[in-house]
């Protein structure tokens, strides 16, 4: 029984290594990008609000690792943002394609990018109109189905930036 478990672990590690080799590496200003995300932000009067996801007791943006189907870091960021919000950033009735198209429009119209060299992470800060604040937050749901199971999450618009140790490591050192 112990031998089988060890063999499974070895197979799992080699599969993980194979996936790592297949995932694309992009480049931003000459630096490797292995993951990307989007931080949506808006203004409410004189306050800047950011959409953050609280997952596993850390605040994070909408993002994750590059995937075989991605052709740019922005593709990665948009795909991850749509997946993590159940395609409901702008409407709870959007399909993945509709969510991605609207997010791309917003990204092209007003975004800036920051790179975290420790995690090879590219963050796109994307401005959205303040009317998004009046939308029901329940549209995001409380879970995300992933390839390794169901993740619990909770979205909120925050005007204060969480403390360093409350942020996901990929956001530490970036101006969010």
Buried (B, 14 or more C-beta within 10 A) or exposed (E): EEEEEEEEEEEEEEEEEEEEEEBBEBEBEEEEBBBBBBBBBBEEEEEBBBBBBBBEEBBBBBBBBBBEEBEBBBBBBBBBBBBBBBBBBBEBEBEEEBBBBBBBEBBEEEBEBBBBEEBBBBBBBBBBEEEBBEBEEEBBBEEBEEEEEEBEBEBEBBEEBBEEEBBBBBBBBBEB
